[in-house]
Amino acid sequence: MALLFHYGLRSLWVRRTTTWAALAGTALTAFVFAASFMLAAGLRNTALDAGDADRALVLQTDAFSEGDSRFRQAETGIVAAAPGVRRDSAGPLVSPEAIVHVSLPSSRDSRRMTSIQVRGVTEAAYRLRPELVLVAGRLPTAGTDEAAVGLRVRGRYPGLELGSGFELQKNQRVNVVGVFAARDSALESEVWADIDRVRSAFGFQGFVSSVTARLVSERDFDAFAAALALNKTQGLTAERERAYYQKVSNNLTRVIAFIGGLISSIFALGAALGCAIAMYGSLSQRRSEIGVLRALGFSRSQILWSLLAEAIALALAGGALGIACALGLSLVKISVVNWATGQELIFGFTPEPAVVLAALASGAVVGSIGGLFPAISAARLAPARAIRAG
């Protein structure tokens, strides 16, 4: 059997023109498959990493996202008094926040406008998010027109650079004094400014979009949420922070994965046809050789499995090539608007092991499908007739 495999692999080199064509088709299939699901994984991780297991997000009842939510800041006291809220030396770890969107032109193309999410915060917002790390400059001073920008949007648009600034509204400017990182999460695609400055610019003083609360432990969420639910007159509802970010990014992640899967399926069909053509071409050139192998005592099943293994080896080689190319995309950052929140997110391709293995497996499937029928045809050849045909 080893002789058959060795013979089959050598024949791939002899027919290198068709071999390279089939290899390219399989590589393209694996590349598109891996790239699309790496992109979906990057978006999912960017969103989920913005949430924490021991944090809860309080919104107006029936609001889908923070941008849709508005309620009076006075109700922050109800959140702070709920059971399970963690405290530090400054008091309860709760952060009232105001969410707005500002349109800015792209640095690369001034005709292209994008929606940057600005989060109006108090000092508590930095205290309850330990993952937030200052990487340049300093934190904004409360009650001023100072702002900090996330690492992923830094310099991407005019005004989002240390020492620069931009207008929230006409004649309502904020100046960037710091740059922060937040473990590659969606928060790095935001600008943080003083909550009163943001609210006065957009005319909703006294109201907030959400309140983020840090809990003693994630097990305290149910009691925390139940206490808010009992106070029905306030119209507040609590969500686990990670569950919230998963909810607002889920549809976009699914669309990216679906489109990638659809395109991969089309390429896979073409690659399987290319592999089948290559194998049928090989069969037409090797009929007499296969007849000799059958005459030497090799069984139909051995012939079938050797040719099938040949096709799978070809597909796996193409799959490995496509995956290697896709892994290079991990250095690339792209932006996309999450239509659920109106926020532009900047994220990268995440090469998760499961995605890499699935892309490689897709290559094996393409090889199996493309090589199956030629292998069956070869196994059915009668030795004497095949030798005479050669």
Residue, then its C-alpha position, 0 to 999 in steps of 0.5 A: m500500500a505504501l508503494l501505491f501512495h508513493y506512486g500517487l504522490r510522484s504522479l502529482w509532480v509529473r502532472r504539475t500543471t493540473t496539480w497547481a491549478a487544483l492546489a490554487g483552488t483549494a488554497l483559495t477556498a481555505f483562505v476565504f473560509a479561514a479569513s471570514f471566520m477569523l474576522a467573525a472571531g475578531l469581532r466577537n472577541t472585540a465585543l465580548d472583551a468589553g464586558d466583564a463577568d462581575r459587571a452589570l449594565v443598567l438601561q432604560t427598560d425596552a432599550f436595545s442598546e446604550g444609545d437608545s436608552r435615556f433615564r434620569q441621573a438621579e436614578t443612579g442612587i437606586v442602582a448604587a443602593a441595590p444589593g451586590v454592588r461592590r464598594d471601595s474607599a470612594g463609595p459604590l462602584v457605579s458609573p453613570e454614562a452618556i452615549v452619543h455619536v459624532s461624525l468625523p471624516s476619515s484621515r485617508d479620505s475626507r469625503r468618507m464620514t464615520s460615526i465615533q462613539v463618545r462616552g461621557v463619564t465620571e471618574a468612577a468609570y475608570r475605577l470600576r474598569p481595571e482593564l483600562v490602561l493609560v498608554a500615553g498622556r494622562l486621564p482627563t480632568a473631571g469637569t473640563d473639556e479634556a478627553a481620552v481616546g481608545l488606542r484603536v481610533r487614535g490617529r485614525y480620524p482628524g482630531l483623535e490624536l494626543g494634543s489634538g481635538f475635535e468638536l462634539q457639536k459646533n463650538q463644543r470642542v474637546n481636547v485629547v490629553g490621553v490614550f487608553a487601551a482596554r485589552d483590545s476590546a470595543l472600548e478602544s474604539e471609543v472616545w471618553a470625555d466628561i459626562d457634563r460636557v457631553r450632555s450639555a453639547f447634546g442637550f440632555q442634562g440630567f439624563v444618562s444612557s446607562v449605569t455600569a455597576r461592578l458587583v462583589s461577584e458575578r453570583d450577585f447579579d440575580a439579586f441585583a437585577a431582581a431589586l431593580a425589577l421590583n422598582k417598576t416605576q423607575g423603568l430600569t432593567a439590568e443585563r450582564e455586561r458580557a451578555y449585553y455586548q454579545k447581544v449588540s454584536n451577535n447579528l453582525t457576527r452572524v452576517i460576516a460568518f454567513i457571507g464568508g461561509l457562502i463564498s467559501s462554499i462557492f469556492a469549495l465547489g469550484a475547487a472540488l471540480g478542479c480536483a476532480i478534473a485533475m484526477y480524471g486527467s490523471l486517470s486518462q494518462r495512467r490507465s495502463e499503469i493502473g491496469v499493471l498494478r491490478a495485474l500485480g495483485f493490488s485490489r480494487s479497494q487499494i487502488l481506490w484508497s490510494l487515489l483518494a489519498e492522493a486527492i486529499a493530500l493535494a487538497l490538504a497541501g492547498g488548505a495549508l497554503g491558504i491558511a498560511c496566507a490567511l494567518g498573515l491577515s492577523l496583522v490587519k485591522i479593519s473597521v465596520v459599523n455595528w448597525a445595532t449601536g451605530q458605532e464604528l468598531i476597529f478590530g482584527f482577524t483572530p486566528e483561533p485554533a478551531v478556525v484553523l482546524a476547520a479550514l484545514a478540514s474543509g480542504a480535506v473534504v474538498g479533496s474527498i469530494g473531488g477525488l471520490f468519483p475518479a477513484i471509483s472509476a479507476a478501481r472499476l477498471a478491468p486490468a487487461r482492458a486497461i493495459r490494452a487501452g494504454 
